[in-house]
């Protein structure tokens, strides 16, 4: 049976920056902060093995209520768009955690940089789950520690990390399919693996074309099935329409980066 996506608004009485929109199903969750124009924060948690992912629930200082999918999508795409459009050529770049199961990359503006702020992202890959986080703001709070503990990297290498991550996050339908390739790509760039995954080992333009082609092919298959196949159950057709809507959303989101 297909896993149903649910969407929530999670409000925090303790910290307004932790108020967020949340997408959940039994296999993975996506979370984006509400105030994405000020702080861009996206967290993905994917269950590879073991128990199902817990559904968000009310707590003492944390309230959960259902929300429309379109509201989540608008905030999610908006946060990705802001990060993708940042000009960081004159920033400082660091690899601050470089382990087989934990890779973290950080970038901070230098004195006199055109754009002020930071971009941080990390991938934590345990045996049972994968966590991917992306954070961006105008703050420089982590820069002293990155300078002290991190290994400096080039702008080119930083973008080789960031571009596949943005493309991966921009397509919700790829998260369960291509997460292993993203992990392989990060390990390769961090020097932990000799061979790179084929999925993202291409130029940005070619990678976009490849993703668009795959999405369009799947879109055509679903549309044809909805028209020609009368044997699908009501739930199956509902899932197919949901997948079709997700593909159309992904295609619109990808256009942000082209």
Backbone bond lengths (Angstrom), bond angles and torsions (degrees), N, CA, C in turn:
res aa  C-N    CA-C-N  psi(-1)  N-CA   C-N-CA  omega(-1)  CA-C   N-CA-C  phi
1 X - - - 1.462 - - 1.527 109.75 -
2 X 1.316 116.15 138.55 1.458 120.50 -179.35 1.519 110.62 -67.00
3 X 1.326 114.50 143.58 1.458 120.18 178.05 1.524 109.34 -79.25
4 X 1.327 116.49 128.60 1.455 121.70 -177.91 1.517 110.45 -85.50
5 X 1.329 115.72 134.81 1.459 121.26 176.19 1.522 109.59 -86.00
6 X 1.314 116.42 137.07 1.457 123.27 175.98 1.521 108.87 -125.85
7 X 1.326 116.29 147.22 1.463 121.31 -175.02 1.525 109.71 -125.18
8 X 1.347 115.29 137.09 1.460 120.26 -174.50 1.530 111.56 -137.27
9 X 1.316 113.81 155.50 1.462 122.05 169.30 1.516 106.61 -108.64
10 X 1.331 117.24 121.81 1.460 122.30 -176.97 1.520 108.68 -113.88
11 X 1.318 116.25 113.07 1.464 121.08 -178.14 1.521 110.17 -102.75
12 X 1.330 115.27 138.20 1.458 121.45 179.33 1.519 109.66 -114.00
13 X 1.325 116.40 126.61 1.460 120.69 177.50 1.525 111.81 -80.42
14 X 1.334 117.30 -14.53 1.458 121.42 -176.31 1.525 112.68 -92.60
15 X 1.331 117.08 -33.35 1.464 120.51 -173.50 1.521 108.57 -148.34
16 X 1.326 117.01 114.49 1.467 119.42 -176.71 1.522 112.11 -67.38
17 X 1.341 117.18 -22.24 1.455 119.59 178.55 1.525 112.12 -75.97
18 X 1.340 117.21 -9.40 1.450 121.17 176.12 1.521 111.79 -97.79
19 X 1.320 117.60 1.81 1.456 121.06 172.51 1.523 107.89 -74.95
20 X 1.332 116.93 129.17 1.461 118.85 -167.55 1.522 112.10 -150.41
21 X 1.326 113.75 170.19 1.459 122.53 169.97 1.521 107.51 -108.67
22 X 1.325 115.95 142.45 1.461 121.22 -165.67 1.523 109.82 -136.07
23 X 1.327 115.76 128.48 1.463 121.55 173.14 1.526 108.02 -108.14
24 X 1.331 116.55 131.49 1.464 120.16 -175.15 1.515 111.31 -136.89
25 X 1.337 116.23 138.37 1.451 122.50 158.83 1.527 107.35 -142.79
26 X 1.306 117.86 -175.91 1.462 120.14 -173.03 1.521 113.09 -68.71
27 X 1.330 118.21 -20.42 1.460 121.72 -176.94 1.516 114.19 -98.90
28 X 1.340 118.59 -36.15 1.464 118.39 -178.70 1.525 111.12 -154.37
29 X 1.336 114.26 160.85 1.460 120.69 176.48 1.520 109.53 -130.56
30 X 1.338 115.66 151.16 1.462 122.92 174.16 1.519 107.52 -128.15
31 X 1.326 116.61 136.19 1.460 120.97 -178.78 1.519 109.68 -133.79
32 X 1.324 116.63 136.37 1.461 122.03 177.95 1.527 108.36 -135.16
33 X 1.328 117.15 137.85 1.464 119.94 -178.05 1.525 110.19 -67.91
34 X 1.320 115.56 149.39 1.464 120.68 -178.50 1.529 111.46 -65.03
35 X 1.320 117.37 -45.87 1.462 122.07 -175.78 1.530 109.87 -86.70
36 X 1.348 116.28 60.97 1.462 120.38 -172.56 1.523 113.42 -70.12
37 X 1.331 118.43 -18.88 1.458 119.49 178.80 1.528 111.53 -71.17
38 X 1.328 116.96 -24.19 1.463 121.49 178.48 1.527 111.63 -96.16
39 X 1.317 116.10 -46.30 1.464 122.35 179.82 1.520 108.49 -129.97
40 X 1.318 116.88 126.28 1.457 121.64 178.19 1.528 107.77 -101.89
41 X 1.315 116.71 108.59 1.463 121.29 -178.18 1.517 109.42 -136.24
42 X 1.318 115.96 120.00 1.461 122.77 179.33 1.525 108.23 -127.39
43 X 1.330 116.31 133.23 1.464 121.72 178.03 1.521 109.32 -128.41
44 X 1.332 115.46 132.16 1.455 122.51 176.91 1.523 108.17 -118.16
45 X 1.320 116.74 134.31 1.465 121.78 173.28 1.521 107.98 -128.80
46 X 1.329 116.21 122.93 1.461 121.66 -176.12 1.520 109.46 -123.22
47 X 1.322 116.19 129.28 1.457 121.61 178.38 1.528 108.70 -90.49
48 X 1.334 116.47 119.20 1.460 120.81 178.32 1.523 111.30 -91.71
49 X 1.323 116.16 -41.67 1.457 122.21 -178.49 1.524 109.35 -139.18
50 X 1.313 115.74 162.20 1.458 118.97 172.50 1.514 113.71 89.23
51 X 1.328 115.21 -147.57 1.453 121.85 -172.34 1.527 112.55 -70.21
52 X 1.324 114.86 163.61 1.455 121.04 175.20 1.523 110.04 -71.41
53 X 1.314 115.79 155.13 1.457 121.10 178.86 1.525 109.81 -70.60
54 X 1.320 116.52 132.50 1.464 120.72 -179.30 1.526 111.36 -67.37
55 X 1.318 114.94 138.05 1.465 120.45 175.56 1.530 109.22 -75.74
56 X 1.340 118.59 140.12 1.471 119.95 179.01 1.524 110.68 -62.02
57 X 1.323 116.13 144.06 1.465 120.37 -178.13 1.526 110.32 -140.87
58 X 1.312 115.34 161.32 1.461 121.35 179.58 1.526 111.07 -64.88
59 X 1.335 114.71 141.51 1.456 121.94 174.16 1.525 107.98 -134.36
60 X 1.324 116.88 -177.85 1.467 120.88 -173.76 1.521 112.73 -54.46
61 X 1.325 116.95 -48.86 1.459 120.95 -176.97 1.533 111.63 -117.18
62 X 1.335 115.58 26.23 1.462 120.05 -175.57 1.526 108.07 -144.42
63 X 1.327 116.59 115.66 1.454 121.62 -176.64 1.526 110.18 -111.74
64 X 1.318 115.36 138.56 1.462 122.07 -176.48 1.520 109.47 -122.04
65 X 1.338 116.51 131.43 1.459 120.16 175.29 1.530 109.41 -145.08
66 X 1.333 118.23 150.32 1.462 121.41 -178.98 1.525 111.65 -63.09
67 X 1.336 115.33 152.81 1.458 120.74 179.62 1.529 108.23 -145.83
68 X 1.308 117.40 159.55 1.459 121.87 179.26 1.528 111.31 -68.35
69 X 1.314 115.60 143.08 1.464 121.28 177.58 1.520 111.54 -57.90
70 X 1.331 116.59 -38.42 1.462 120.51 -177.17 1.526 111.98 -62.41
71 X 1.322 117.40 -33.60 1.467 120.49 178.72 1.525 109.92 -67.89
72 X 1.333 116.51 -45.23 1.467 119.57 175.76 1.525 110.48 -58.16
73 X 1.333 116.55 -48.08 1.465 120.46 -177.22 1.519 112.39 -60.10
74 X 1.323 117.25 -40.14 1.468 120.66 -179.70 1.527 111.11 -63.03
75 X 1.314 117.31 -44.26 1.467 120.80 179.99 1.527 111.02 -69.08
76 X 1.313 116.43 -40.76 1.466 121.22 -178.98 1.525 110.87 -63.37
77 X 1.333 115.88 -49.85 1.467 120.01 179.28 1.522 111.17 -65.22
78 X 1.329 116.98 -36.60 1.459 120.45 179.01 1.514 112.38 -62.93
79 X 1.331 117.10 -42.82 1.465 120.90 178.86 1.524 111.11 -64.22
80 X 1.331 117.38 -45.33 1.462 120.37 178.63 1.522 111.61 -61.67
81 X 1.321 116.45 -39.76 1.463 120.95 -178.84 1.523 111.41 -61.44
82 X 1.324 117.29 -43.75 1.464 120.90 -178.80 1.527 110.69 -63.12
83 X 1.327 117.03 -43.83 1.466 120.18 179.56 1.524 110.62 -64.78
84 X 1.336 116.53 -43.92 1.461 120.49 -176.69 1.520 112.65 -63.89
85 X 1.316 117.12 -29.33 1.463 120.75 -175.49 1.529 113.65 -91.65
86 X 1.328 117.98 -2.05 1.466 119.82 -179.98 1.529 110.68 -69.48
87 X 1.319 115.93 136.08 1.465 122.09 176.64 1.522 107.66 -94.74
88 X 1.327 116.76 113.07 1.470 120.40 -172.62 1.531 112.36 -125.43
89 X 1.304 117.21 20.26 1.466 120.06 -175.76 1.519 112.93 -60.17
90 X 1.334 117.64 -28.54 1.467 120.55 -178.19 1.528 112.46 -103.89
91 X 1.320 117.48 24.78 1.459 122.09 178.80 1.531 111.27 -91.59
92 X 1.349 114.98 178.33 1.460 123.08 172.30 1.528 108.18 -103.44
93 X 1.336 117.20 142.38 1.464 120.93 -174.33 1.529 109.70 -130.54
94 X 1.347 114.87 137.78 1.467 119.57 -175.34 1.528 111.03 -140.63
95 X 1.320 114.80 142.98 1.460 122.29 167.03 1.524 105.63 -99.28
96 X 1.335 117.24 105.25 1.465 120.81 -169.77 1.525 113.62 -98.23
97 X 1.311 118.11 -20.40 1.462 121.34 171.87 1.519 107.10 -137.27
98 X 1.325 116.58 125.74 1.455 120.48 -175.54 1.524 109.37 -135.76
99 X 1.331 115.33 79.38 1.451 122.16 177.25 1.524 108.65 -126.21
100 X 1.313 116.00 164.05 1.459 120.02 -178.77 1.524 110.95 -60.01
101 X 1.325 117.55 -36.29 1.467 120.67 -176.99 1.528 113.34 -106.23
102 X 1.342 117.80 7.81 1.469 119.47 -178.26 1.524 109.74 -156.47
103 X 1.313 115.58 110.93 1.463 121.58 177.92 1.523 108.31 -124.17
104 X 1.324 115.80 127.43 1.458 121.00 178.97 1.518 109.63 -131.25
105 X 1.332 115.60 133.97 1.462 122.63 -179.33 1.523 108.13 -124.83
106 X 1.335 116.55 137.97 1.462 121.06 -178.34 1.526 110.28 -134.61
107 X 1.324 115.46 148.16 1.466 121.81 176.71 1.519 108.66 -137.79
108 X 1.338 115.82 139.50 1.465 121.41 -178.73 1.523 109.54 -137.74
109 X 1.307 114.99 145.71 1.463 119.18 176.60 1.523 110.04 -70.37
110 X 1.327 115.38 144.58 1.459 122.12 176.26 1.521 109.24 -95.96
111 X 1.313 116.12 171.42 1.456 121.12 176.32 1.525 109.18 -59.98
112 X 1.335 116.78 125.75 1.452 121.46 179.66 1.513 114.83 88.08
113 X 1.335 117.79 3.37 1.463 120.80 179.54 1.521 110.83 -66.25
114 X 1.332 116.18 149.35 1.462 121.65 -178.45 1.524 111.38 -64.86
115 X 1.330 117.12 -40.50 1.461 123.10 -179.41 1.525 108.18 -117.42
116 X 1.332 117.27 132.86 1.457 121.96 -179.13 1.527 110.55 -97.00
117 X 1.324 116.20 142.62 1.449 118.87 173.18 1.512 113.54 139.10
118 X 1.334 114.74 -157.91 1.462 120.80 -177.25 1.521 110.42 -145.56
119 X 1.322 115.12 157.89 1.464 123.71 168.61 1.524 106.50 -134.17
120 X 1.308 116.62 127.64 1.462 121.83 178.50 1.525 108.44 -131.68
121 X 1.311 116.67 139.52 1.459 119.30 172.86 1.522 109.24 -149.89
122 X 1.320 114.50 150.24 1.461 119.03 -179.40 1.518 110.91 -147.47
123 X 1.314 113.78 156.24 1.455 122.31 179.61 1.525 107.28 -130.00
124 X 1.330 116.54 118.53 1.463 122.54 179.18 1.524 107.57 -115.68
125 X 1.322 116.50 115.81 1.455 121.91 -171.53 1.527 109.68 -118.76
126 X 1.320 116.74 96.87 1.463 121.53 177.89 1.522 109.33 -94.13
127 X 1.313 115.65 -178.40 1.457 118.49 -178.05 1.511 113.62 -67.29
128 X 1.337 117.52 -32.72 1.456 120.52 -173.73 1.519 113.97 -105.10
129 X 1.329 118.19 -23.23 1.454 119.06 -177.70 1.522 111.64 -147.88
130 X 1.327 114.00 163.16 1.460 122.46 178.21 1.521 108.00 -123.38
131 X 1.328 116.20 132.78 1.458 121.31 176.57 1.525 108.86 -120.91
132 X 1.321 115.63 129.25 1.464 122.19 178.30 1.520 107.70 -125.80
133 X 1.315 117.30 129.58 1.463 120.40 179.88 1.519 110.20 -132.18
134 X 1.320 114.84 145.88 1.464 123.18 177.28 1.518 107.60 -133.92
135 X 1.338 116.51 129.34 1.462 121.32 -178.49 1.518 109.11 -137.25
136 X 1.330 115.20 137.61 1.463 120.14 177.36 1.523 108.80 -149.03
137 X 1.330 115.92 139.97 1.459 120.75 178.01 1.522 108.73 -161.90
138 X 1.320 116.26 -175.78 1.460 121.82 176.94 1.528 111.82 -92.26
139 X 1.316 116.73 6.30 1.460 121.47 -178.75 1.530 111.28 -83.32
140 X 1.334 115.55 156.20 1.466 122.11 176.53 1.527 110.78 -123.69
141 X 1.315 116.07 22.99 1.464 121.32 -170.46 1.530 112.40 -57.96
142 X 1.299 118.90 -37.26 1.465 120.77 -175.57 1.514 115.03 -89.01
143 X 1.330 117.72 -1.67 1.467 119.69 -173.87 1.528 114.14 -62.75
144 X 1.349 120.51 -45.02 1.470 119.17 -179.96 1.528 113.25 -57.16
145 X 1.333 117.40 -42.26 1.460 120.45 -179.75 1.525 111.12 -69.50
146 X 1.346 117.26 -38.09 1.462 119.86 177.83 1.523 110.45 -63.14
147 X 1.315 116.87 -40.92 1.464 120.71 177.87 1.524 111.57 -63.61
148 X 1.325 115.86 -35.49 1.465 120.78 -176.32 1.526 112.26 -80.05
149 X 1.324 116.93 -43.20 1.461 121.19 -171.45 1.533 113.91 -103.46
150 X 1.337 117.29 -24.71 1.452 119.98 -173.15 1.517 114.00 -83.96
151 X 1.332 114.83 163.92 1.464 121.82 174.68 1.525 108.29 -100.31
152 X 1.340 118.87 121.35 1.470 120.61 179.92 1.528 111.50 -60.90
153 X 1.322 116.16 139.13 1.462 121.67 175.13 1.522 108.54 -129.94
154 X 1.310 116.58 167.61 1.462 121.34 -178.07 1.521 111.55 -81.58
155 X 1.335 115.69 162.66 1.465 120.58 173.77 1.524 110.25 -60.56
156 X 1.316 117.08 -38.47 1.462 120.86 -179.61 1.523 111.11 -61.62
157 X 1.335 117.15 -45.80 1.460 119.91 179.64 1.526 110.80 -66.80
158 X 1.322 117.31 -38.91 1.463 120.36 177.20 1.522 110.80 -57.49
159 X 1.324 117.27 -45.23 1.459 120.67 -179.53 1.525 111.61 -68.58
160 X 1.332 117.39 -28.91 1.461 119.97 176.24 1.525 111.21 -67.67
161 X 1.313 116.84 -27.92 1.471 120.87 171.08 1.533 110.76 -76.53
162 X 1.337 116.09 -48.83 1.463 120.81 -169.98 1.525 112.98 -69.20
163 X 1.322 118.41 -43.56 1.466 120.45 -175.50 1.529 113.07 -59.43
164 X 1.351 119.66 -49.13 1.470 118.51 176.85 1.522 112.98 -61.75
165 X 1.329 116.37 -34.66 1.465 119.32 178.97 1.521 111.05 -63.77
166 X 1.333 117.48 -46.55 1.464 120.86 179.79 1.522 111.28 -63.00
167 X 1.319 117.07 -39.74 1.463 120.22 179.59 1.530 110.77 -67.52
168 X 1.318 116.03 -39.49 1.461 120.68 177.21 1.525 110.91 -62.73
169 X 1.319 116.96 -47.01 1.461 121.10 -178.22 1.522 112.58 -69.09
170 X 1.332 117.49 -27.69 1.460 120.28 -174.93 1.522 112.97 -72.30
171 X 1.326 117.67 -17.39 1.462 121.24 -178.23 1.525 109.27 -117.44
172 X 1.329 116.97 100.81 1.460 120.48 -178.95 1.527 111.76 -59.78
173 X 1.323 117.43 -30.90 1.454 120.58 -177.92 1.520 112.56 -71.96
174 X 1.326 117.92 -15.18 1.460 120.85 -178.58 1.516 112.72 -91.04
175 X 1.311 118.42 -13.82 1.461 120.87 -171.31 1.526 111.55 -60.92
176 X 1.321 117.88 -44.61 1.458 120.64 -179.73 1.523 112.63 -79.21
177 X 1.318 117.36 -16.65 1.457 121.45 -175.25 1.519 112.02 -94.65
178 X 1.333 116.90 -41.95 1.459 120.79 -168.20 1.526 114.54 -112.66
179 X 1.327 118.10 12.82 1.471 117.78 -177.23 1.530 111.96 -64.58
180 X 1.334 118.09 -32.90 1.460 119.82 179.25 1.527 111.09 -66.39
181 X 1.341 116.48 -37.80 1.458 119.90 177.74 1.528 111.37 -65.56
182 X 1.349 116.29 -37.56 1.461 119.11 176.97 1.529 110.29 -64.22
183 X 1.322 117.23 -42.60 1.470 120.66 177.56 1.522 110.62 -60.66
184 X 1.324 117.17 -44.65 1.462 120.85 179.03 1.521 111.33 -61.38
185 X 1.322 116.32 -40.64 1.463 120.47 -179.78 1.524 110.52 -63.28
186 X 1.310 117.29 -45.14 1.468 121.07 179.41 1.528 110.89 -63.19
187 X 1.334 117.47 -42.35 1.462 120.81 179.01 1.524 110.84 -63.19
188 X 1.310 116.59 -39.71 1.466 120.92 178.27 1.526 110.75 -63.92
189 X 1.324 117.16 -47.91 1.461 120.64 -179.05 1.528 111.68 -65.20
190 X 1.334 116.80 -31.31 1.466 121.01 179.76 1.524 112.58 -83.58
191 X 1.336 116.43 -0.89 1.458 120.21 178.30 1.507 114.67 82.73
192 X 1.332 117.41 16.82 1.454 121.44 -178.48 1.528 112.49 -97.05
193 X 1.316 117.33 -5.55 1.461 120.82 -178.60 1.523 108.69 -147.95
194 X 1.347 116.31 142.69 1.457 119.83 -175.34 1.515 112.66 -78.08
195 X 1.325 117.66 -35.62 1.462 121.17 -175.35 1.515 110.88 -108.22
196 X 1.319 115.70 139.90 1.458 121.32 179.49 1.514 110.37 -93.27
197 X 1.327 116.48 149.84 1.465 121.19 175.00 1.520 110.26 -65.42
198 X 1.328 116.86 142.65 1.465 120.87 -177.09 1.517 113.23 -71.12
199 X 1.319 116.97 -28.49 1.466 120.05 -172.01 1.511 112.35 -56.34
200 X 1.326 117.83 -46.13 1.452 120.99 -176.01 1.522 112.45 -109.58
201 X 1.321 118.61 6.45 1.458 121.04 -177.19 1.520 110.07 -86.62
202 X 1.324 115.68 57.16 1.458 122.92 -178.00 1.514 107.99 -145.12
203 X 1.322 115.85 172.15 1.457 119.23 176.41 1.518 109.23 -68.43
204 X 1.350 118.44 157.61 1.467 120.07 178.90 1.518 112.53 -55.38
205 X 1.347 117.18 -40.88 1.463 120.34 -177.60 1.525 111.01 -65.24
206 X 1.338 115.74 -45.09 1.457 119.38 -179.17 1.520 110.92 -67.06
207 X 1.333 116.59 -37.58 1.458 120.47 179.43 1.521 110.83 -62.67
208 X 1.335 117.04 -43.80 1.458 120.26 176.89 1.524 110.45 -60.15
209 X 1.326 117.05 -45.73 1.462 120.82 -179.19 1.520 110.74 -60.49
210 X 1.343 116.15 -39.96 1.457 120.57 -179.86 1.527 111.24 -64.95
211 X 1.317 116.78 -45.72 1.463 120.84 -179.71 1.523 110.55 -63.90
212 X 1.342 116.60 -44.72 1.462 120.85 179.76 1.523 110.58 -60.96
213 X 1.344 116.40 -42.51 1.460 120.41 179.97 1.528 111.15 -61.89
214 X 1.336 116.69 -44.25 1.463 120.33 179.37 1.526 111.62 -63.67
215 X 1.320 116.29 -41.60 1.461 120.10 179.67 1.523 111.23 -66.57
216 X 1.329 117.34 -40.85 1.462 121.00 -179.70 1.530 110.92 -65.51
217 X 1.332 116.57 -39.41 1.463 119.81 178.26 1.529 110.80 -63.17
218 X 1.327 116.05 -44.41 1.463 119.60 178.88 1.523 110.63 -65.69
219 X 1.320 117.80 -37.98 1.461 122.68 178.57 1.528 110.48 -60.43
220 X 1.321 116.72 -43.43 1.464 120.78 -179.92 1.527 111.25 -64.95
221 X 1.342 116.29 -40.07 1.464 120.52 179.47 1.532 110.67 -62.82
222 X 1.329 116.59 -45.07 1.471 120.44 -178.88 1.520 110.90 -65.64
223 X 1.333 117.19 -45.63 1.463 120.54 -179.60 1.526 111.12 -60.45
224 X 1.330 116.38 -41.60 1.464 120.27 179.35 1.523 110.75 -65.31
225 X 1.321 116.36 -41.34 1.471 120.23 -179.96 1.521 111.32 -65.42
226 X 1.320 118.06 -40.60 1.461 121.17 179.63 1.527 111.33 -63.83
227 X 1.322 116.80 -32.89 1.467 121.03 -178.54 1.523 111.76 -80.90
228 X 1.341 116.73 -42.53 1.459 120.37 -168.08 1.527 114.64 -98.45
229 X 1.339 117.84 -23.03 1.465 120.15 -173.73 1.527 110.56 -100.69
230 X 1.323 115.70 114.42 1.467 120.72 179.04 1.525 112.50 -98.05
231 X 1.345 117.12 1.93 1.458 120.32 -175.26 1.526 113.09 -89.70
232 X 1.324 117.49 -12.84 1.460 120.01 -179.74 1.524 110.96 -67.11
233 X 1.321 115.85 143.53 1.462 120.07 176.46 1.527 109.99 -72.36
234 X 1.324 115.69 169.46 1.466 120.56 178.34 1.526 111.20 -60.95
235 X 1.346 116.19 -41.05 1.466 119.84 179.56 1.524 111.36 -66.52
236 X 1.333 116.68 -38.76 1.467 119.83 179.04 1.523 111.03 -64.99
237 X 1.325 116.56 -41.88 1.463 119.69 179.15 1.534 110.70 -67.73
238 X 1.326 116.18 -35.71 1.462 119.71 177.28 1.528 110.54 -64.38
239 X 1.327 116.42 -41.52 1.465 120.08 177.86 1.525 110.86 -64.26
240 X 1.330 117.06 -42.06 1.463 120.57 179.76 1.526 111.12 -62.35
241 X 1.323 116.77 -41.25 1.468 119.58 177.59 1.526 110.53 -64.54
242 X 1.344 116.00 -37.81 1.457 119.18 177.13 1.515 111.84 -64.99
243 X 1.332 116.75 -41.57 1.467 120.34 177.51 1.522 110.77 -64.43
244 X 1.343 116.08 -39.71 1.458 120.26 178.34 1.524 110.90 -62.23
245 X 1.325 116.60 -42.54 1.470 120.38 177.62 1.523 110.59 -63.43
246 X 1.337 116.57 -37.77 1.459 120.25 177.98 1.515 112.48 -65.25
247 X 1.329 116.67 -39.65 1.461 120.63 178.07 1.521 110.64 -64.59
248 X 1.333 116.41 -44.46 1.465 119.70 179.31 1.522 110.98 -62.49
249 X 1.340 116.89 -38.33 1.471 120.62 176.01 1.528 110.59 -63.90
250 X 1.344 116.83 -42.46 1.462 120.58 -179.88 1.524 111.32 -62.37
251 X 1.324 116.93 -41.23 1.463 120.49 178.86 1.520 110.96 -63.47
252 X 1.329 116.75 -39.57 1.467 119.46 177.36 1.524 110.79 -65.88
253 X 1.339 116.60 -40.07 1.460 120.41 -178.77 1.521 111.35 -66.73
254 X 1.335 117.23 -41.00 1.461 120.61 179.81 1.518 110.86 -59.60
255 X 1.331 116.96 -33.66 1.468 119.92 179.46 1.523 112.14 -60.70
256 X 1.337 117.23 -20.96 1.466 120.93 178.21 1.520 110.70 -59.54
257 X 1.336 116.41 -36.63 1.458 120.26 -171.28 1.521 113.15 -92.70
258 X 1.346 117.68 -9.25 1.463 119.50 -176.84 1.513 111.53 -90.20
